[in-house]
Amino acid sequence: MSSLGKDTKVVILAGGFGTRISEESLTRPKPMIDIGDKPILWHIMKTYAFYGYTDFIICLGYKGYFIKEYFYHYFLHHSDVTFDLSNSSEMTIHESKIEPWKITLVDTGKESMTGGRLKRVQPYLGNKTFMLTYGDGVSDVDIGKLAEFHQSHGKLATVTATQPSGRFGALDLNENRQVIDFMEKPKGDGNWINSGFFIMEPKLLDYIEGDQTNLETDCLQKIAKDGELMAYKHAGFFQPMDTLRDKTVLDELWKSGKAPWKK
């Protein structure tokens, strides 16, 4: 039986190159691309923190130093301070607005695959159930209900499944080509996709051989064939940030004050 206390680790894969959004990722890693005035990585962490999960392990790779520097200066940038330059540049903290998070930043290799990155953080996980997600997608998934579902079935892993909206509006036509209905970006063709937001048992790590193991095609396919992978169906909002267009959509939602993932 899995154990999911508030000390459960949340692993975030944040080491990829982000080649499909190269307009932004040439200068910084994809998880550090801003939605509003905060990196998408911060938005993802806020979702988990809302449900009480605040112990994060971030898998670094491409331009990982950018993420290290962000959190190194995070406290200073979100606090009111006084610098007394007449007294050896003494600094006084008046008020801090930072979240009470614990963040472990791990260099998991520039060329490592997703499974390899997860394997590299094994020493930080202990022999406990952990959560895992990607550093480039936001959702209004209920992490509490996801955790309950995972604990109910006793399998090695749970993946959150969702049905993405179509890219374009759909027309419902009759036999005379008359438009009966116009549907703005309907759900897809009935297929469910992997949206991340996993919960995994430590034994799953035995399926990962090394840096070049792909979590999805090498590991999850194997445990699925072994009957050890369950899907938590999420019918709400999910949006990855794969392209500049996706970033624009997320930016507009955030600035409108109606971002579905905002807690």
C-alpha positions as CSV (number, residue, x, y, z in Angstrom):
1,M,0.0,0.0,0.0
2,S,1.4,3.4,-1.0
3,S,2.0,6.1,1.6
4,L,1.3,9.7,0.6
5,G,1.9,12.1,3.5
6,K,2.5,15.8,3.1
7,D,6.3,15.0,3.1
8,T,5.8,13.2,-0.3
9,K,8.4,14.3,-2.8
10,V,7.3,16.0,-6.0
11,V,9.8,15.4,-8.9
12,I,9.6,17.9,-11.8
13,L,11.4,17.1,-15.1
14,A,13.0,20.4,-16.1
15,G,16.0,19.4,-18.2
16,G,14.8,19.2,-21.8
17,F,15.9,21.5,-24.7
18,G,12.5,22.9,-25.6
19,T,13.3,22.9,-29.3
20,R,9.7,23.5,-30.4
21,I,9.6,26.8,-28.5
22,S,13.2,27.8,-29.5
23,E,12.2,31.5,-29.7
24,E,12.2,31.5,-25.9
25,S,14.3,28.5,-25.0
26,L,17.5,29.7,-26.7
27,T,18.2,32.0,-23.7
28,R,16.7,30.0,-20.8
29,P,15.3,26.5,-20.1
30,K,11.7,25.9,-21.1
31,P,10.4,25.7,-17.4
32,M,11.7,29.2,-16.8
33,I,9.6,30.8,-19.6
34,D,7.3,33.2,-18.0
35,I,3.5,33.0,-17.8
36,G,2.5,36.4,-16.6
37,D,5.5,37.5,-14.5
38,K,6.4,34.1,-13.1
39,P,8.1,31.0,-14.8
40,I,5.7,28.1,-15.7
41,L,7.7,26.0,-13.2
42,W,6.5,28.3,-10.4
43,H,2.9,27.9,-11.6
44,I,3.3,24.1,-11.5
45,M,4.8,24.2,-8.0
46,K,1.9,26.4,-6.8
47,T,-0.6,23.8,-7.9
48,Y,1.1,21.1,-5.8
49,A,1.6,23.4,-2.8
50,F,-2.1,24.2,-2.8
51,Y,-2.7,20.5,-1.9
52,G,0.0,20.6,0.8
53,Y,2.9,19.1,-1.2
54,T,5.8,21.4,-0.9
55,D,9.0,19.2,-1.0
56,F,10.3,19.5,-4.6
57,I,13.1,17.7,-6.5
58,I,13.8,19.5,-9.8
59,C,15.7,17.5,-12.5
60,L,18.0,19.9,-14.2
61,G,19.7,19.6,-17.6
62,Y,19.8,22.2,-20.4
63,K,20.7,25.6,-18.8
64,G,20.1,24.2,-15.4
65,Y,22.2,27.0,-13.8
66,F,19.4,29.4,-14.8
67,I,17.0,27.6,-12.5
68,K,19.6,27.4,-9.7
69,E,20.2,31.1,-9.9
70,Y,16.5,31.8,-9.9
71,F,15.9,30.0,-6.6
72,Y,19.2,31.2,-5.1
73,H,17.9,34.8,-5.4
74,Y,14.3,34.0,-4.9
75,F,14.2,35.0,-1.2
76,L,15.9,38.3,-1.9
77,H,13.7,39.2,-4.8
78,H,10.5,38.5,-2.9
79,S,11.4,40.3,0.4
80,D,11.5,43.9,1.6
81,V,15.1,44.7,2.5
82,T,17.2,47.6,3.7
83,F,20.9,47.8,2.7
84,D,23.0,49.8,5.1
85,L,26.0,50.7,2.9
86,S,27.7,52.6,5.8
87,N,28.0,49.4,7.8
88,S,29.7,46.9,5.6
89,S,26.6,46.6,3.3
90,E,24.5,45.1,6.2
91,M,21.2,43.8,4.9
92,T,18.0,43.7,7.0
93,I,15.0,41.7,5.9
94,H,11.7,43.4,6.8
95,E,9.1,41.2,5.3
96,S,9.3,38.1,3.1
97,K,6.6,36.9,0.7
98,I,8.1,33.6,-0.3
99,E,6.4,30.2,-0.1
100,P,7.5,27.7,2.5
101,W,8.9,25.3,0.0
102,K,11.9,22.9,0.2
103,I,13.6,22.6,-3.2
104,T,16.3,20.2,-4.2
105,L,18.0,21.0,-7.5
106,V,19.8,18.0,-9.1
107,D,21.9,18.1,-12.3
108,T,20.6,15.0,-14.2
109,G,22.7,15.5,-17.3
110,K,22.3,17.6,-20.4
111,E,21.6,14.6,-22.7
112,S,19.7,12.3,-20.3
113,M,16.3,11.0,-21.3
114,T,13.2,11.4,-19.0
115,G,13.7,8.0,-17.4
116,G,17.4,8.6,-16.9
117,R,16.7,11.9,-15.2
118,L,14.3,10.2,-12.8
119,K,16.8,7.5,-12.0
120,R,19.4,10.0,-11.2
121,V,17.3,11.5,-8.4
122,Q,16.7,8.1,-6.8
123,P,19.0,8.8,-3.8
124,Y,16.8,11.8,-2.9
125,L,13.6,9.9,-2.9
126,G,14.1,7.2,-0.3
127,N,12.0,4.1,-0.5
128,K,8.7,6.1,-0.6
129,T,5.9,6.8,-3.0
130,F,6.5,10.0,-5.0
131,M,4.9,12.3,-7.5
132,L,6.2,13.3,-10.9
133,T,5.3,15.8,-13.5
134,Y,6.7,17.7,-16.5
135,G,8.0,21.2,-16.2
136,D,6.0,22.6,-19.1
137,G,2.3,22.1,-18.5
138,V,-0.4,23.5,-16.2
139,S,-3.7,21.9,-15.1
140,D,-6.5,22.3,-12.6
141,V,-6.2,18.6,-11.7
142,D,-7.2,17.8,-8.2
143,I,-4.0,16.4,-6.7
144,G,-5.8,15.3,-3.6
145,K,-8.2,13.1,-5.6
146,L,-5.4,11.8,-7.7
147,A,-3.6,10.7,-4.5
148,E,-6.7,9.0,-3.3
149,F,-7.1,7.1,-6.6
150,H,-3.5,6.0,-6.5
151,Q,-3.8,4.6,-3.0
152,S,-7.0,2.8,-3.9
153,H,-5.6,0.4,-6.6
154,G,-2.2,-0.7,-5.3
155,K,-0.4,-0.6,-8.7
156,L,3.1,0.7,-9.4
157,A,2.0,4.0,-11.1
158,T,-0.9,6.3,-11.9
159,V,-0.9,8.6,-14.9
160,T,-3.3,11.5,-15.3
161,A,-5.1,11.2,-18.5
162,T,-7.0,14.0,-20.3
163,Q,-8.7,14.6,-23.6
164,P,-7.2,17.7,-25.2
165,S,-9.2,20.3,-27.0
166,G,-8.9,20.4,-30.8
167,R,-6.8,23.0,-32.4
168,F,-9.6,24.4,-34.5
169,G,-13.3,24.9,-34.2
170,A,-15.5,22.1,-35.6
171,L,-18.5,22.4,-37.9
172,D,-21.5,20.0,-37.6
173,L,-22.9,19.7,-41.1
174,N,-26.0,17.9,-42.4
175,E,-26.2,16.1,-45.7
176,N,-27.0,19.4,-47.5
177,R,-23.8,20.9,-46.2
178,Q,-25.8,23.2,-43.9
179,V,-24.1,24.1,-40.7
180,I,-26.1,22.7,-37.8
181,D,-23.8,23.7,-35.0
182,F,-20.5,25.4,-34.5
183,M,-18.3,24.1,-31.8
184,E,-15.3,26.2,-30.6
185,K,-12.3,23.8,-30.0
186,P,-14.2,20.7,-29.0
187,K,-12.6,17.8,-27.3
188,G,-10.5,15.5,-29.4
189,D,-11.4,12.2,-31.0
190,G,-12.1,10.3,-27.8
191,N,-8.6,9.3,-27.1
192,W,-7.0,10.0,-23.7
193,I,-3.5,11.4,-23.6
194,N,-0.7,11.5,-21.0
195,S,-0.8,14.9,-19.3
196,G,1.8,14.0,-16.7
197,F,0.9,14.4,-13.0
198,F,2.0,10.9,-12.1
199,I,2.2,9.1,-8.8
200,M,4.7,6.3,-8.6
201,E,6.0,3.6,-6.3
202,P,9.8,3.3,-5.7
203,K,9.8,-0.2,-7.3
204,L,9.1,1.5,-10.7
205,L,12.7,2.7,-10.7
206,D,13.8,-0.9,-11.2
207,Y,12.5,-0.6,-14.8
208,I,14.9,2.2,-15.6
209,E,18.3,1.0,-16.9
210,G,20.2,4.3,-17.2
211,D,20.5,7.8,-18.7
212,Q,19.2,6.8,-22.1
213,T,16.0,5.2,-20.8
214,N,12.9,7.0,-22.0
215,L,10.3,7.0,-19.2
216,E,7.3,6.9,-21.6
217,T,8.3,4.4,-24.3
218,D,10.7,2.2,-22.3
219,C,9.4,2.2,-18.8
220,L,5.7,3.0,-18.7
221,Q,5.0,0.7,-21.7
222,K,6.6,-2.1,-19.8
223,I,4.7,-1.6,-16.6
224,A,1.5,-1.2,-18.6
225,K,2.1,-4.6,-20.2
226,D,2.6,-5.9,-16.7
227,G,-0.7,-4.5,-15.6
228,E,0.9,-2.0,-13.2
229,L,-0.2,1.3,-14.7
230,M,-3.5,3.0,-13.9
231,A,-5.1,6.1,-15.4
232,Y,-6.8,8.9,-13.4
233,K,-9.2,10.6,-15.8
234,H,-9.1,14.3,-15.6
235,A,-11.9,16.1,-17.5
236,G,-10.8,19.6,-16.6
237,F,-8.2,22.0,-17.9
238,F,-4.7,21.0,-19.1
239,Q,-2.4,22.9,-21.4
240,P,1.2,22.1,-22.2
241,M,3.5,24.9,-23.4
242,D,5.0,23.3,-26.5
243,T,5.0,26.3,-28.8
244,L,5.0,30.1,-28.8
245,R,1.3,30.0,-29.5
246,D,0.7,27.9,-26.4
247,K,2.7,30.5,-24.3
248,T,0.5,33.3,-25.7
249,V,-2.7,31.4,-24.8
250,L,-1.5,30.8,-21.3
251,D,-0.3,34.4,-20.9
252,E,-3.7,35.7,-22.0
253,L,-5.5,33.4,-19.6
254,W,-3.3,34.5,-16.7
255,K,-3.6,38.2,-17.4
256,S,-7.4,37.9,-17.7
257,G,-7.6,36.7,-14.1
258,K,-9.4,33.6,-15.3
259,A,-6.5,31.1,-15.5
260,P,-8.2,27.7,-14.7
261,W,-5.1,26.4,-13.0
262,K,-4.8,29.3,-10.5
263,K,-5.5,28.3,-7.0
